[in-house]
């Protein structure tokens, strides 16, 4: 029995002592940051929704189901099966575009100044990390650079002055789309990170 315990201990030490590559380290940081952003997005949306009357919630939900988020114009996997079939570089590139598109719009989220500042900062840090990951995972693929990203401002008419009712609708849409997009990025980066471990089960 003692020999078995000793053997297991040696095996555990061997596994835990495996060096972590720079790629794995960057992926871990990126996943951690988007998980934080997704949690914040869910809380902001929940808090805003809970501040509305029940009937207003129902009406806004109906409108949102018929509407589209800005990110729906990006070419991205349509379901979990396509996500799993997508290359690491493709998932990273889509994630970059999604994060980049929220750098400006996050400043208009109806939240405390400290929260908005933190969110904008995390988005900027994540964008930088994603660019490093893209460069590290190109493997001779066609070059991707920040200049290749089409600069689009989400919700082009969101920033115009509107009435109270329209303002509620647009705020609801902004929160809902922010939550939806952070969920997408979290999923894409989790799958891409999992690909670094061939023995891992990356099923969604």
N, C-alpha and C positions, 0 to 999 in steps of 0.2 A: 504493500500500500504506500509506504514512504517513497519507494522508487517511482511509483506512478505519479504521486504528488510532485516529486522533484522534476520528473520529465515534463509534466504540464506547466510547471513554473518556468522551466527553461524555454518551452515553446512560446509561452505568453510574452516573456522578455524579448524573444526573437522577433515576434510580430510587432510589439510596441516600439522596438528600436529601429524599425524600418524608416529610413530617412524620408522626410516629407519634401517633395519637390516644390520649386517656386510656383509652378503651375497649380498644384494642389492648394498651396497656401493662398494664392490669389483667389481661387475658386471659393475656398472656405470663407474668406472675407466678403466676397461679393454676395454669396448666398446669405450670410449673416445680415448684411446691410439691407438686402431686398426683403428679407423676412421682417426686419424692423419696420420698413416702409409699408409693407402689406398690413402689419398689425395696426400701425397708425392710421392707415387708410380705412380699415374696417371700423376702427373706433370713431373716426371723424364722421363717417357715413352714418353709423348707428346713432351717434349723438344728434346729428342734424335731423335724421328721420324721427327720432323720439321727441324732438322739439315741435313737430308738426301735429296738427289735428289728424285723427284717424282717416277722415274722408280725404284730406289733402294728400296723405300718404298713398292712398289707393289711386287717386287721380294721377299723381306724379309717377307712380309705378307703371300705370298703363301707358303713359306718354313715353317713358323711358324704354319700355319694351318695344315700342314702335320706332324708336330713334336709334341712331348709330353713334358710337364713340368715334372720335377722331382716329383712333388706332385701327379701326376696322378697314381703313383705306390702305394699311400696310399689308404687304403679302406675308402671311404667317400661317402656321399649321392650323387646319380647321378643326382638328380633334386630337385626342390623346394618341391615337395610332400614328397619325402623321407626325406628331411631335417626336415620338420615339424613333421614327424613321429618319428624321432630319439630322444633318451633320452637326457636329459641335460648333463649327464656324457659323453655320446658318442660325443656330439658336442664339449664339453670342451676338451676331449682327442684328437680329431682330430685337433682342433685349436692349442693345445699345440705342437703337432708334426709338424705342418706347421710352426709355429713361431720358434721352435727350429731348424728346417732345414735351416732357413735363417740367423741365428746368425752369422755364418761364411761367407756365400756368400755375405751378405750385404756389407762387406768391399770392395768388388770388383766392386760395382756399379760405373759407370762413373759419378761421381758427385763431388762437392766440399768437401774438408776434413770435414768442419763443418757439412754438410748435412749427410755425411756417419757416422760421429761420433754420431750425434743425432739419426739417424735411428737405429744404432746398440744398442745404449743406450735404446731406446724405446722398441726394440725387447726383450732385456734382462729383462727390467722391466715388460713387458707384460707376458713373460714366467714365471717369479716368481709369478705374480698375478694369472695366470692360474693354476699353481700348487696348490695355496691356495684354489682356487675355486673347483678344482678337489677333494681335500681332504675334503672340506666342503660338497660336494654333493655326496659322495660315498654311504652313507646310507646302509652300509653293503655289497655293491657290491664288486666284486673281486678287490683287491688292485691294484692301479696304482702308479707307482713310476718312477722317472727319469731314474732309471737303466733299466726299462722295455722298454724304447724307443730305437729303433734301430738307432744307430748313422750313418747317411748317409750324405755324402757331396754332395749337388746338383751339377749336371753337372761335373761329375768326370774329364772329359778331358778339361773343360773350362779353367783351369789354366795353360795349356800347351802353349808354344809359337806357334803362328799361324801367317799367313799372314794377310795383311790389310783387304781383302775381308772377310775372315773367322772371323776376329775380329769383324767386323761390324755385322755379322750374330749372333755371340755369345752374343754380347752386347744387340742386339735387343731382343734375346731370354730371356736373364736375366731380362731385364726391363719388358718385357711382362709377364713373369711368376711371377715376384714379384708383379705386379699389380693384376694378376689373383688370386694369393694366398691370398693377403691381402683382396681382395673382398670376397673370400670364408670365411675367418676368421671373417670378419665384419658381414657377413650374419649369420654364425653359432652362434656367440655371441649375436647378436641382438635377434635371435629366442630364445636362451637359457634364456636370461634376461627377455624376454617377458613372459616366463613360470612362473616367480615369481608372476605375476599378473593374476590370473585365469580369471578375468573378461575382460582382454585385448584381442583384436583381433590380433593374431599373424600371420595372413595370409601374405605371401610374395607377 
